[in-house]
């Protein structure tokens, strides 16, 4: 007589589907084991985290926004990880401040350089509660020919073919930037000195203006002869390298010959 597996289990005092010592079940198949909950990786920025970031990958000029879900006395520290001249990894503390509960605008922080950053949340006793990492990258240079933003270009208009313009005539610069470009981005007219490789502010420009929208135009009136270029910047608040520049143009008192 064939005894059903369920009845056999009752007779022997064990479940019918209990695994055997050889790692198979009572039907001879392998047992599928579940990983321990302790082995499962903890996802970043989960709802259970004490610290929340609005993004983990930013571009220069974009502000990191920090959210503290619980009210209390806290301290936020901003750290940057990099390498020294000998290639040794080092961590530098850039800033610290007391946050407020929730996604308050005062919890925002604007990185002034590219790289890898860590924000650390401490309680009033200095005990670390949470930490999150984020990175900041430079904006890629745009291409006005391919209409790839961000870019700025000078329209020929009154400009001669060899990019000459008389003093008193306008330089019309057209710009286009991505949708997520910082709101305090700006455009400026600069004298070309042949040695512009670092950061700049609006004080370094001959004329400057904040951008209005994702694309448009600005008109500049250079008052002195010289060689000029129009440059596009991602942030008005921090000194930064330009993310796009126009063709260079020479401004002269008089044309040597009338433009064709």
C-alpha positions as CSV (number, residue, x, y, z in Angstrom):
1,X,0.0,0.0,0.0
2,X,1.3,3.5,-0.9
3,X,1.1,5.9,2.0
4,X,0.6,9.5,0.9
5,X,3.5,11.9,1.8
6,X,1.2,14.0,4.1
7,X,0.2,11.0,6.1
8,X,3.8,9.7,6.2
9,X,4.8,13.1,7.6
10,X,2.2,12.8,10.4
11,X,3.3,9.3,11.2
12,X,7.0,10.2,11.5
13,X,6.2,13.5,13.4
14,X,7.9,15.8,10.8
15,X,6.5,18.0,7.9
16,X,6.3,16.3,4.6
17,X,8.3,19.0,2.9
18,X,11.1,19.2,5.5
19,X,14.5,19.0,3.9
20,X,16.7,16.0,4.4
21,X,20.2,16.0,5.6
22,X,21.6,15.6,2.1
23,X,20.2,19.1,1.1
24,X,17.2,17.8,-0.9
25,X,13.5,17.8,-0.1
26,X,11.4,14.7,0.2
27,X,10.8,14.7,-3.5
28,X,14.5,14.6,-4.2
29,X,14.8,18.3,-5.4
30,X,17.3,20.8,-4.1
31,X,16.3,23.1,-1.3
32,X,16.2,26.9,-2.2
33,X,17.8,28.8,0.7
34,X,17.0,32.5,1.3
35,X,19.8,35.0,2.2
36,X,19.9,36.3,5.7
37,X,18.5,39.8,6.2
38,X,21.8,40.8,7.7
39,X,23.6,40.1,4.4
40,X,21.3,42.3,2.3
41,X,22.9,45.7,1.4
42,X,21.3,48.8,2.8
43,X,20.1,51.1,0.0
44,X,21.2,54.7,0.1
45,X,18.7,57.5,0.9
46,X,15.9,55.2,2.0
47,X,12.9,56.6,3.9
48,X,14.4,55.2,7.1
49,X,17.6,57.2,6.7
50,X,18.1,60.1,9.1
51,X,19.6,62.2,6.3
52,X,18.1,62.7,2.8
53,X,19.8,64.3,-0.3
54,X,17.9,65.7,-3.3
55,X,20.6,64.2,-5.6
56,X,23.8,62.2,-5.5
57,X,25.3,63.5,-8.8
58,X,25.5,67.2,-9.4
59,X,27.2,69.6,-11.8
60,X,29.1,72.6,-10.7
61,X,26.7,75.5,-9.8
62,X,23.9,73.2,-8.7
63,X,23.1,73.2,-5.0
64,X,22.8,70.1,-2.8
65,X,19.7,70.2,-0.7
66,X,19.7,68.3,2.6
67,X,16.6,67.1,4.5
68,X,16.4,66.2,8.2
69,X,13.1,64.3,8.9
70,X,13.2,64.6,12.7
71,X,13.3,67.8,14.8
72,X,16.2,68.2,17.3
73,X,19.6,69.6,17.7
74,X,21.9,68.4,14.9
75,X,25.2,69.4,13.1
76,X,25.9,68.8,9.5
77,X,29.5,68.5,8.3
78,X,30.6,68.7,4.6
79,X,33.7,66.8,3.7
80,X,35.6,66.5,0.5
81,X,37.7,63.4,-0.4
82,X,40.7,63.9,-2.7
83,X,44.4,63.2,-3.1
84,X,47.5,65.1,-2.1
85,X,50.5,65.8,-4.2
86,X,51.9,62.3,-3.3
87,X,48.6,60.6,-4.4
88,X,47.6,59.8,-0.8
89,X,43.8,60.0,-0.1
90,X,42.9,62.7,2.3
91,X,39.6,64.1,3.6
92,X,39.1,67.9,4.2
93,X,36.3,69.4,6.2
94,X,34.8,72.3,4.1
95,X,31.9,73.5,6.1
96,X,29.5,72.8,9.0
97,X,26.2,74.2,10.1
98,X,23.1,73.4,12.2
99,X,20.3,72.2,10.0
100,X,16.6,72.6,10.6
101,X,14.0,69.9,10.3
102,X,12.6,69.1,6.9
103,X,13.7,70.1,3.4
104,X,14.2,73.7,4.4
105,X,16.1,76.0,1.9
106,X,18.6,76.9,4.6
107,X,19.8,73.3,4.5
108,X,21.2,73.8,1.0
109,X,24.9,73.9,0.3
110,X,26.7,75.1,-2.8
111,X,29.9,73.2,-3.7
112,X,32.7,75.5,-5.0
113,X,34.6,72.8,-6.8
114,X,34.2,69.4,-8.5
115,X,35.0,66.1,-6.8
116,X,33.6,63.6,-4.3
117,X,31.9,64.8,-1.2
118,X,30.4,63.4,2.0
119,X,27.8,65.0,4.3
120,X,27.8,63.7,7.9
121,X,24.9,64.2,10.3
122,X,25.8,64.4,14.0
123,X,23.6,64.8,17.1
124,X,24.2,67.3,19.9
125,X,26.7,65.0,21.6
126,X,28.8,64.6,18.5
127,X,27.6,61.1,17.7
128,X,27.4,60.3,14.0
129,X,23.8,59.4,13.0
130,X,24.1,59.1,9.2
131,X,26.3,60.0,6.3
132,X,25.6,60.2,2.5
133,X,28.0,60.7,-0.4
134,X,27.5,62.8,-3.6
135,X,29.7,63.9,-6.4
136,X,30.0,67.2,-8.4
137,X,31.2,67.2,-12.0
138,X,31.9,70.0,-14.5
139,X,29.5,70.9,-17.2
140,X,30.5,69.5,-20.6
141,X,31.4,72.2,-23.2
142,X,28.5,72.8,-25.6
143,X,28.7,73.1,-29.4
144,X,27.0,76.1,-31.1
145,X,27.4,74.5,-34.5
146,X,25.6,71.3,-33.5
147,X,23.2,73.3,-31.2
148,X,24.4,71.3,-28.2
149,X,23.9,73.4,-25.0
150,X,25.4,75.0,-23.0
151,X,26.9,77.4,-25.6
152,X,27.1,81.0,-26.6
153,X,27.7,82.4,-30.1
154,X,28.1,85.8,-31.7
155,X,25.9,86.5,-34.7
156,X,27.7,87.9,-37.6
157,X,25.2,90.8,-38.2
158,X,27.3,94.0,-38.6
159,X,30.5,92.0,-37.9
160,X,32.8,91.6,-40.8
161,X,33.9,88.2,-42.0
162,X,37.3,88.5,-40.2
163,X,35.4,89.3,-36.9
164,X,36.0,93.0,-36.8
165,X,33.6,95.5,-35.3
166,X,33.7,99.3,-34.8
167,X,33.5,100.8,-31.4
168,X,29.9,101.9,-30.8
169,X,28.3,98.9,-32.6
170,X,26.7,96.2,-30.6
171,X,27.9,92.6,-30.1
172,X,24.9,90.4,-30.0
173,X,25.4,87.1,-28.2
174,X,23.0,84.2,-28.4
175,X,23.0,81.5,-25.7
176,X,21.3,78.2,-25.0
177,X,21.6,76.1,-21.8
178,X,20.1,72.8,-20.6
179,X,16.9,72.7,-18.6
180,X,18.7,71.9,-15.4
181,X,21.2,74.7,-15.7
182,X,21.5,76.8,-12.4
183,X,19.1,79.7,-12.1
184,X,21.9,82.1,-11.2
185,X,23.9,81.4,-14.3
186,X,25.3,84.4,-16.2
187,X,26.9,85.7,-19.4
188,X,29.7,88.2,-19.7
189,X,31.8,90.1,-22.2
190,X,35.6,89.8,-21.5
191,X,38.8,91.4,-22.8
192,X,40.9,88.6,-24.2
193,X,44.3,88.6,-22.5
194,X,45.5,85.3,-23.7
195,X,45.9,83.9,-20.2
196,X,42.4,83.1,-19.1
197,X,42.4,79.6,-17.6
198,X,41.1,80.0,-14.1
199,X,37.9,81.0,-12.4
200,X,36.1,84.3,-12.9
201,X,33.4,86.5,-11.4
202,X,31.2,89.1,-12.9
203,X,33.6,91.7,-11.6
204,X,36.2,90.4,-14.0
205,X,33.9,91.1,-17.0
206,X,33.5,94.3,-19.0
207,X,29.8,93.8,-19.0
208,X,27.7,91.0,-17.6
209,X,24.0,89.9,-17.1
210,X,22.1,87.0,-15.5
211,X,20.5,84.6,-17.9
212,X,16.8,84.9,-18.5
213,X,15.4,81.5,-19.5
214,X,17.1,78.6,-21.3
215,X,17.9,80.5,-24.4
216,X,17.9,84.0,-25.7
217,X,20.3,86.9,-26.5
218,X,22.1,89.7,-24.9
219,X,23.6,92.9,-26.5
220,X,26.9,94.3,-25.4
221,X,28.5,97.6,-26.3
222,X,32.3,97.6,-25.9
223,X,33.5,101.2,-25.4
224,X,37.2,100.6,-26.1
225,X,39.1,98.9,-29.0
226,X,40.5,95.5,-28.2
227,X,39.9,91.8,-28.6
228,X,36.8,90.4,-26.9
229,X,35.0,87.1,-26.2
230,X,31.6,86.3,-24.6
231,X,31.7,83.7,-21.9
232,X,28.9,81.6,-20.2
233,X,29.1,80.7,-16.5
234,X,27.0,78.3,-14.4
235,X,26.9,80.2,-11.2
236,X,26.9,83.9,-10.2
237,X,27.6,83.0,-6.5
238,X,30.9,81.2,-6.8
239,X,34.0,81.8,-8.9
240,X,34.0,79.2,-11.6
241,X,35.5,78.5,-15.0
242,X,33.3,79.2,-18.0
243,X,31.3,76.4,-19.6
244,X,31.2,78.0,-23.0
245,X,32.7,80.8,-24.9
246,X,32.0,82.5,-28.3
247,X,34.2,83.3,-31.2
248,X,36.7,86.0,-30.5
249,X,36.0,89.4,-32.0
250,X,38.2,92.5,-32.5
251,X,36.8,95.9,-31.8
252,X,38.4,98.8,-33.7
253,X,38.0,102.5,-33.9
254,X,37.7,102.5,-37.7
255,X,37.7,99.8,-40.3
256,X,40.7,99.9,-42.5
257,X,38.3,99.4,-45.4
258,X,34.6,99.3,-45.5
259,X,33.1,95.9,-44.7
260,X,31.8,94.0,-47.8
